[in-house]
Amino acid sequence: MTRAPENRFAVTATVVSLAAEAAELETRVNDLRHKLADLDERMRAISDALHVTPRSTDLPDEALGEEDSPPPDRATKVETAG
């Protein structure tokens, strides 16, 4: 009849162990949620900063992805008669 108390202690120990692990995982999940929220905030700030940055005049229009500017004319070549 000693088997029943041993099983009870084993089950209790397992429950306690799983509860402790669940608490650690919950803490980790909360930490990751906070880090994701911070990262999201930083990404939004960077995105906002990029949208208000004045356009540099040193860069060609193609480098900025502007589709309104005409492409450079590479098809015309000046050939000299020789």
Secondary structure, DSSP 8 states (H G I E B T S, - for coil): --HHHHHHHHHHHHHHHHHHHHHHHHHHHHHHHHHHHHHHHHHHHHHHHHHHS---SSS-HHHHT-SSS-----S-------
